[in-house]
Amino acid sequence: MNIRDFEYLVALSEHKHFRKAAEACFVSQPTLSGQIRKLEDELGTALLERSSRKVLFTDAGLLLVEQAKRILSEIKQFTDMAGAQGDSMEGPLHIGFIPTVGPYLMPLIIPKIKQDFPELELFLYEAQTHQLVAQLEEGKLDCVILAAVKETEPFKEIEIYEEPLVVAVPDNHSWGSLGELDMQLLNGSTVLSLGDGHCLRDQALGYCFAAGAQDDKRFKATSLETLRNMVAAGSGITLLPQLAVPRTQKSKDGVTYIAARNPVPSRKLVLAYRPGSPFKARFEQLADYVAKQLQNI
């Protein structure tokens, strides 16, 4: 057996489809299928249920998939350590972003990073928190930039930015003329929110519930832009992160944005990485660089 066999096995477990797994590994389907069969013969145990029309792993197969993931992660760390250049900002770097951060932060920082660190080869990925955490754990990502939550506690975290959340209301709302909004005014109100899987949902609703507001159970948005458009249509109010709010206009496209107080709702943006990563100095430099860019917004 060899490393590629482990990659084939993990890809098949992730895609649950021979053709898609083969495409992900850049080999033909017969090659991947043949190598899996060869691995089974070498191990003397069945990894897949051959009688099923679906790709189903046996109990032994599931155990070996998890072990293969750990082996591949260790190999990546070994390779990274061999190729680490201290704190030099060069070479490939795979970074993940959550959807409530990526679309607003990336346009601010990526062009500047490419200009100031031309030898740094960036690979950017966007996914929900639980997906990014799994990919970071498996070594598919070098670091992630997201809002700190319980799932990120096993990793090393570098704080980047304490981001305020802003109340968004329709332009014709009675609060639209306020310079600031006391969060206690939300008592008895219903707020629009993101759907399950978005960490911002729990963070924003935590402040709203504490103020006596309730979640609108009739609607769950899949993105901040959907929330914004629903507010513009007069369907409710919501909390949006500062990065998603227009820089120079209090009102835009039917939505008025109001700073909140008592308390100021916020979330902590962090750069998270694996404790054993050899690129600690690089991540610290990157986090400091991003934090300085955000100070200017």
N, C-alpha and C positions, 0 to 999 in steps of 0.2 A: 504494500500500500504506500501511497505518497500523499503529499499535501493536497494535490489536485483532487484526489478521491474525497478528502474531507470537504473541499469546496463544493464538489458536485452534490454530496450528501446534504449539506446545509442548504444549498440553493433549492434542492428538491423539497426540503421540508418547508421552506419559505413560500415557494410558488405553488406547491401541490399540483404541479403539471410538468411533465417531462419536456415538452417543447419550450415552455417559458423558462424553465430552469436551465436548459441547454443554451438558450439565447443569452441568459444572464451570465453564463460562463464562457460565452463565445466559442462554443463547440457545437457539433451536430447532435441531433437527438440520439441517433444510434450510438455515438461515442459515449454520451453520458449514460445511456441505458446500459451499454455494455460494461462500463467501468463500475456501475453500481452492482451489476450481476457478478462481476469479477471480485469485488470487495466482499460480497456475501460468501462467495466460494472460499475466499481466503480466510474469512473469519469463521466460517463453518456455521453461520446462523442466518436466518431470513430477516431482512431489514424491512421488507415491504410485504403486504398481503397481496399476493399475485392474483387471487381470485376476484378481487374487487375491481370495478371499472374506474374507481377513483384512486388517487395516490394516498394510500393509508399505510402508516408505519406500524410495525409490530411493537410490542413493549420494548424488546431489545433494541429495535431501530430508534425509538424515541430516546432511550438512554444514550445511545451512541451519537445521536445528533447533538445532544447537549454537550457531550464530551468533545465532539469535533469542534463545536463553537469555542469551547475553552482553549483547545489546542491552537486554533487559528488566531484567537486573540493574543495568546502568548507569543506566537510566531510574529505577529505584527509588532508587538511591543519589543521583541528582540531585534527586529529589523529597524524599528524606529531608534532604539538605543544605539545601534551600530552606525546609523546615519545621522544622529543628532549633532547639530552644530552649535551647542550652547544656546545663546540667546539670539542667534542670527535669524533675521526675518527673510528666509529664503527656502525654496523647496515647496512641495505640495502641502496644503493644509485643508482638511475637510471640516467645514463648520456647519452646524445645524441651527436653524432658527424656528421659533414657533410662529404660527400664522398671524398672531396679534402683535408681533414684533418685526418679523422679516420685511413685509412690504413697506414699512415706514422707516426702519433703521438702515436697511441695506442701501437704499439710494443716498443716504446721508454719508455713510462711511466707506462703502466699497470703492467708489471712484478715487477717494483720497488715499485709501490703503494701496491701491494699484499704482498711484502716482508716487507715493512716498516709499513704497517697498516693492519696486518692480520685479524683484527676484522671487517674490512670494507668489506661488501658484495656488489661487483660491478655488475650492470646489464647494459650492453652496447648496444646502438642502433645506427644505421647509416641511415640517410635519408637526403633529400635535406632541405635547410633552411626553406622553407615555411611549410614543414611537421613537422620539429622539433619545430618551433615556435608554431604551433597549439597544439602539444602534450605537450609542456611546459605550455601553457596557460590553458590547460584542466587538468593539474595535473598528466599527465601520465609520465612525466619526472621531475626529481628534478632540473636538470641543463643541459645546453648544452654548448659544446665548438665548436665555429664556428667563421667565419669572421664577424666582426661587419658590419651590414647593417641597413637600415632604419627600417626594420621589427623588429629588436631587441631593438629599442629605448624605448618601454614601460617597458622593464625589467631592472633590475639592472645588470650592466656589470662590470666585473673586467678584466682589460687588462692583458693579459698573455704574448704576444709576438708580436713585430712588424716584420712580416716575409717578407723578400725581395722576389721579383719575379726574376727569372733568365731566360735569353734568351736561348732557345734550338734550335740548328741548326744541319743539317746533318754534318757528319764528313768531307765531302769534300767541305763544304761551304767556301766561300772566307773569312768569318769572323772567321772561326775556330781557327786561330792563334792569335786572339786578346786576350789580358789579360782582358780588359774591353770593353764594347760596349756603345758608346754614343747613347742614345735612339733616337736622331734625325736622325741617320742613317736609321731608319725604314721608313722614309718618302718615300712614293711611294710603299712600300712593301705590300704584302698580308700575313696575319697571320692566322694560324689555331686556332680554339677556341672550347670551350665546347658548348653544346647546351643550350637552354633556361632552366631556373630552377636552374642552377648552379650560385651562387653569384660570383664565381671567373671569370665567363665569362665577366660580366659587369666590374668588377674591372680591369682585365687584358686589356680588349679592351679599357677602358677609357684611359690608358696610351698609348696604340698603336695609338688610334685616335688622341690624343694630339700631337703625333710625326708625324702624317701625314700618318700612315699606314691604311689599310682597312681590313675588315673581309673577309675571304674566304667563300662566301655564298654557295659554292658547297658542303661543308662538315661541319657537326657539330658532335663533339665527345661526347660520353656518359661518358667517364672517362679520367683521366689523363694518364692512361696507353695506351689508344687508341691514344691520342695525341702524346705520346712519340714514339709509333710504327710508326705512320704516318711520323713523322720527320725523324726517322731512315730509312724509305723507300724513303726518298728524296722528300716527297710530300709537304714540306713547313717548316716554322719556327713557333715557338710559345713561350709563356711565361709559365714557370712552377714555382710553389712555392718552396722555398728552401728546405722544408721538403721532397719533392719528388725527390730531386736531390742527386746523389751519394755523399757520404761524402768525399772520398779520391781521386776520379778520375775526371778530367776535361772532359774526353771522355769515354764513355762506350756504348757498344752495338749499335754502329752506330750514337750516338748522342753526340754532344759537347755542354757543358754548359758554358755560358759566363755571368759574373756579369755585370749588367747594371748600368749606371749613367746618370745624366742630363735629368730627375731626376732619383733617384733610385726607381723603381716601388716596391710597397709593399702592404700588407694588414694587418690589425690589428686583431689578434686572441684574442677572449675574452671568458670568462666564464660568461654565462647569467643565471639568476634565477629570480623567481617571487619576487616582492617587499615584499610581505607578508610572505615569507618563514621563518620558525623558524630556518633554518639551515645556516643563514648568516655566522656565525663564521666558520662553517665547509667548506663552499664554499670558503671563503677567504683563509683558510689554504690550501685547495686543489689547488686553483689557484696559490698561492705562491709556492707550491711544484712543480707544473708543470712548472712554469716559471723558476725555478732554474734548472730543468732538461734540459730545452731548452737552457740555457746559455752555456751548455757544448757541444753543437753540432757544 
